[in-house]
Amino acid sequence: MPTTLITGASGGIGEAFARELAANKNELVIVARSEDKLNQLASQLQEQHKIRVEVIVKDLTAQSATQEVFETVQSKGIAVDTLINNAGFGDYGEFAQTDGERQIKMVQLNIIALMDLTHKFLPQMQQRRSGNIINVSSIAGFQPIPYLSVYAATKAFVLSFSESLWAENRQYGVRVLVVCPGPTETNFFEEANFPSSFTGKTSKVSTPEEVVRSTLKALEEDKSTVVSAGTLGKIIVNMPRFLPRETLVNILEKQFKA
Ligand SMILES: NC(=O)c1ccc[n+]([C@@H]2O[C@H](COP(=O)([O-])OP(=O)(O)OC[C@H]3O[C@@H](n4cnc5c(N)ncnc54)[C@H](OP(=O)(O)O)[C@@H]3O)[C@@H](O)[C@H]2O)c1
């Protein structure tokens, strides 16, 4: 049975990946901070699908967390066939007034942990000449977003980094896919402290299951990138092609102001 490692599997999109892949007879390694949620999910999936589920409780913003995840997986003799770098969070607000420590943690989780786990697991996949890496970006990665400045920049990194790796790794039979969800029904908005005035502002909200389905379909099709969003989301990601950068960022400033 193939093994998939999913970061941020204790809820939202990561949990939906875990449920879908368990149903497809993948063994799992699930990583996040919430021990109770991970253990509960692991017991449920083990019972339901008769698969092995390893739980790794880890704050991926902590120094050497990614090394510890890698060592735990190695020590258990697990070969990771698919790595899903999904853990991430945002933080709404005017940059100068945001909590600086939280912005640093966001960069550590959304960028550093994702990059380092990829760096650790990719060589083994190249050697085996098979494997998949799925990195979760966002439609926010296609353009700057005032009041979500650091978050949008982290997701632009994920998008650019993953697309480069898609092209580098085809020669090794390793697939790299970046998924860019639009607004999705998870704890994301609450975690990011979005003001209540934003409730209902988004035209279509996807379910985590829809994001997972479109991602797995795109992986099968060897795509580099998948935008998993409604029509408005698909228009938004194409706007930078048609508008001058100042015009675009001015429009977004008005849209995202509380
Ligand atoms: N929801 C959306 O509208 C949306 C749109 C575009 C992109 N995304 C992206 O989708 C990904 C998943 O987010 P979601 O929407 O499913 O939000 P979510 O429900 O808040 O889930 C976030 C996951 O990340 C984990 N996590 C957070 N901080 C962590 C840390 N320091 N160390 C380890 N794990 C950590 C959380 O688990 P613990 O709290 O247990 O650690 C949780 O499992 C993120 O990368 C997000 O940027 C979401």
The ligand as an SDF file (V2000), in Angstrom:
LIG
                    3D

 48 52  0  0  0  0  0  0  0  0999 V2000
   -9.7120   27.6470    3.6540 N   0  0  0  0  0  0  0  0  0  0  0  0
   -9.4220   28.4440    2.6410 C   0  0  0  0  0  0  0  0  0  0  0  0
  -10.2260   29.2840    2.2090 O   0  0  0  0  0  0  0  0  0  0  0  0
   -8.0720   28.3080    1.9660 C   0  0  0  0  0  0  0  0  0  0  0  0
   -7.9180   28.9060    0.7060 C   0  0  0  0  0  0  0  0  0  0  0  0
   -6.6820   28.8010    0.0650 C   0  0  0  0  0  0  0  0  0  0  0  0
   -5.6530   28.1010    0.6550 C   0  0  0  0  0  0  0  0  0  0  0  0
   -5.8290   27.5260    1.8810 N   0  0  0  0  0  0  0  0  0  0  0  0
   -4.6870   26.7890    2.4690 C   0  0  0  0  0  0  0  0  0  0  0  0
   -5.0880   25.4890    2.7800 O   0  0  0  0  0  0  0  0  0  0  0  0
   -4.2290   24.9560    3.7850 C   0  0  0  0  0  0  0  0  0  0  0  0
   -5.0690   24.2620    4.8470 C   0  0  0  0  0  0  0  0  0  0  0  0
   -5.8470   25.2340    5.5180 O   0  0  0  0  0  0  0  0  0  0  0  0
   -7.3690   25.0040    5.9270 P   0  0  0  0  0  0  0  0  0  0  0  0
   -8.1820   25.9130    5.1110 O   0  0  0  0  0  0  0  0  0  0  0  0
   -7.7000   23.5610    5.9560 O   0  0  0  0  0  0  0  0  0  0  0  0
   -7.3470   25.6510    7.3870 O   0  0  0  0  0  0  0  0  0  0  0  0
   -7.4780   24.9980    8.8300 P   0  0  0  0  0  0  0  0  0  0  0  0
   -8.7710   24.2980    8.9450 O   0  0  0  0  0  0  0  0  0  0  0  0
   -7.1770   26.1210    9.7710 O   0  0  0  0  0  0  0  0  0  0  0  0
   -6.3180   23.9080    8.8840 O   0  0  0  0  0  0  0  0  0  0  0  0
   -4.9710   24.2420    9.0550 C   0  0  0  0  0  0  0  0  0  0  0  0
   -4.1910   23.0000    9.4260 C   0  0  0  0  0  0  0  0  0  0  0  0
   -2.8130   23.3790    9.6200 O   0  0  0  0  0  0  0  0  0  0  0  0
   -2.3820   22.9140   10.8940 C   0  0  0  0  0  0  0  0  0  0  0  0
   -1.3860   23.8060   11.4850 N   0  0  0  0  0  0  0  0  0  0  0  0
   -1.5440   25.1300   11.7670 C   0  0  0  0  0  0  0  0  0  0  0  0
   -0.4380   25.6030   12.3730 N   0  0  0  0  0  0  0  0  0  0  0  0
    0.4290   24.5510   12.4760 C   0  0  0  0  0  0  0  0  0  0  0  0
    1.7360   24.3980   13.0150 C   0  0  0  0  0  0  0  0  0  0  0  0
    2.3740   25.4150   13.5940 N   0  0  0  0  0  0  0  0  0  0  0  0
    2.3270   23.1780   12.9510 N   0  0  0  0  0  0  0  0  0  0  0  0
    1.6840   22.1390   12.3870 C   0  0  0  0  0  0  0  0  0  0  0  0
    0.4550   22.2150   11.8550 N   0  0  0  0  0  0  0  0  0  0  0  0
   -0.1660   23.4020   11.9010 C   0  0  0  0  0  0  0  0  0  0  0  0
   -3.6460   22.8800   11.7410 C   0  0  0  0  0  0  0  0  0  0  0  0
   -3.5340   21.9220   12.7790 O   0  0  0  0  0  0  0  0  0  0  0  0
   -3.2110   22.2350   14.3220 P   0  0  0  0  0  0  0  0  0  0  0  0
   -3.9290   23.4880   14.6860 O   0  0  0  0  0  0  0  0  0  0  0  0
   -3.6920   21.0160   15.0050 O   0  0  0  0  0  0  0  0  0  0  0  0
   -1.7190   22.3560   14.3750 O   0  0  0  0  0  0  0  0  0  0  0  0
   -4.6790   22.3820   10.7140 C   0  0  0  0  0  0  0  0  0  0  0  0
   -4.6340   20.9780   10.6340 O   0  0  0  0  0  0  0  0  0  0  0  0
   -3.4020   26.1370    4.2890 C   0  0  0  0  0  0  0  0  0  0  0  0
   -2.1090   26.0760    3.7300 O   0  0  0  0  0  0  0  0  0  0  0  0
   -4.1550   27.3480    3.7820 C   0  0  0  0  0  0  0  0  0  0  0  0
   -3.3160   28.4590    3.5720 O   0  0  0  0  0  0  0  0  0  0  0  0
   -7.0090   27.6070    2.5340 C   0  0  0  0  0  0  0  0  0  0  0  0
  1  2  1  0
  2  3  2  0
  2  4  1  0
  4  5  1  0
  4 48  2  0
  5  6  2  0
  6  7  1  0
  7  8  2  0
  8  9  1  0
  8 48  1  0
  9 10  1  0
  9 46  1  0
 10 11  1  0
 11 12  1  0
 11 44  1  0
 12 13  1  0
 13 14  1  0
 14 15  2  0
 14 16  1  0
 14 17  1  0
 17 18  1  0
 18 19  2  0
 18 20  1  0
 18 21  1  0
 21 22  1  0
 22 23  1  0
 23 24  1  0
 23 42  1  0
 24 25  1  0
 25 26  1  0
 25 36  1  0
 26 27  1  0
 26 35  1  0
 27 28  2  0
 28 29  1  0
 29 30  1  0
 29 35  2  0
 30 31  1  0
 30 32  2  0
 32 33  1  0
 33 34  2  0
 34 35  1  0
 36 37  1  0
 36 42  1  0
 37 38  1  0
 38 39  2  0
 38 40  1  0
 38 41  1  0
 42 43  1  0
 44 45  1  0
 44 46  1  0
 46 47  1  0
M  CHG  2   8   1  16  -1
M  END
$$$$
